[in-house]
Amino acid sequence: MKRTLQTMIMTVFAVLVTSSFAYAEYVATTATGGTFPYFQLGCLVMGGLIITSLKHRYSRIYMTEAVGSFALYAMLVALFTVPVVDALKTLVS
């Protein structure tokens, strides 16, 4: 029961982070007129599925480790989107 509850919590967290990423990218791309990053969204969804399945399969993975690793992965994926790269370019130059 505990294993199923932790898997559901991880799934809810992954869905919330992915949906907030999609909303933020939608707002950023409509403001600049760019294209929506479907590839990054797909990578984020696949990463969430993999981390959730690993959490379900191996009971020794702590809940905080799984949530933290997905949060770090989401930040890594967000770093390689067009609005962030453009912001870094203007910051450097």
C-alpha positions as CSV (number, residue, x, y, z in Angstrom):
1,M,0.0,0.0,0.0
2,K,2.8,2.4,0.9
3,R,4.5,1.6,-2.4
4,T,1.4,2.4,-4.4
5,L,0.8,5.7,-2.5
6,Q,4.4,6.8,-3.1
7,T,4.1,6.0,-6.8
8,M,0.9,8.0,-7.0
9,I,2.5,11.0,-5.3
10,M,5.4,10.8,-7.7
11,T,3.0,10.6,-10.6
12,V,1.0,13.6,-9.4
13,F,4.2,15.6,-8.9
14,A,5.5,14.7,-12.4
15,V,2.2,15.7,-14.0
16,L,2.1,19.0,-12.2
17,V,5.6,19.9,-13.1
18,T,5.1,18.9,-16.7
19,S,1.9,20.9,-17.0
20,S,3.4,24.0,-15.5
21,F,6.4,23.6,-17.9
22,A,4.0,23.4,-20.8
23,Y,2.0,26.4,-19.7
24,A,5.1,28.5,-19.1
25,E,6.5,27.6,-22.5
26,Y,3.1,28.3,-24.2
27,V,3.0,31.8,-22.6
28,A,6.7,32.4,-23.6
29,T,6.3,31.3,-27.2
30,T,3.1,33.2,-27.8
31,A,4.7,36.4,-26.5
32,T,7.7,36.0,-28.7
33,G,6.0,34.4,-31.7
34,G,8.2,31.3,-31.6
35,T,7.3,27.7,-31.9
36,F,6.3,25.4,-29.0
37,P,9.1,23.1,-27.8
38,Y,7.4,19.7,-28.4
39,F,10.7,17.8,-28.2
40,Q,11.5,19.2,-24.8
41,L,8.0,18.4,-23.6
42,G,8.3,14.9,-24.9
43,C,11.6,14.5,-23.1
44,L,10.1,15.7,-19.9
45,V,7.1,13.3,-20.2
46,M,9.4,10.4,-20.9
47,G,11.7,11.3,-18.0
48,G,8.7,11.5,-15.7
49,L,7.6,8.1,-16.8
50,I,11.0,6.5,-16.3
51,I,11.6,8.0,-12.9
52,T,8.1,7.0,-11.8
53,S,8.5,3.5,-13.0
54,L,11.9,3.2,-11.3
55,K,10.3,4.4,-8.1
56,H,7.6,1.8,-8.4
57,R,10.0,-1.0,-9.3
58,Y,12.6,-0.4,-6.6
59,S,11.3,0.2,-3.1
60,R,14.6,1.4,-1.8
61,I,14.4,4.7,-3.7
62,Y,13.2,7.3,-1.3
63,M,10.4,9.6,-2.2
64,T,12.5,12.7,-1.8
65,E,15.1,11.2,-4.1
66,A,12.6,10.6,-6.9
67,V,10.9,14.0,-6.6
68,G,14.3,15.8,-6.4
69,S,15.7,14.0,-9.4
70,F,12.7,14.8,-11.5
71,A,12.8,18.4,-10.4
72,L,16.4,18.7,-11.3
73,Y,15.7,17.0,-14.6
74,A,12.9,19.4,-15.3
75,M,15.2,22.4,-14.7
76,L,17.8,20.8,-17.0
77,V,15.2,20.4,-19.8
78,A,14.0,24.0,-19.2
79,L,17.6,25.3,-19.6
80,F,17.6,24.2,-23.2
81,T,14.5,25.9,-24.4
82,V,14.5,28.9,-26.8
83,P,13.3,31.6,-24.3
84,V,16.0,30.6,-21.7
85,V,18.7,30.4,-24.3
86,D,17.7,33.9,-25.6
87,A,17.7,35.3,-22.1
88,L,21.2,33.9,-21.5
89,K,22.4,35.3,-24.8
90,T,21.2,38.8,-23.9
91,L,22.7,38.4,-20.4
92,V,26.1,37.5,-21.7
93,S,26.3,40.1,-24.5
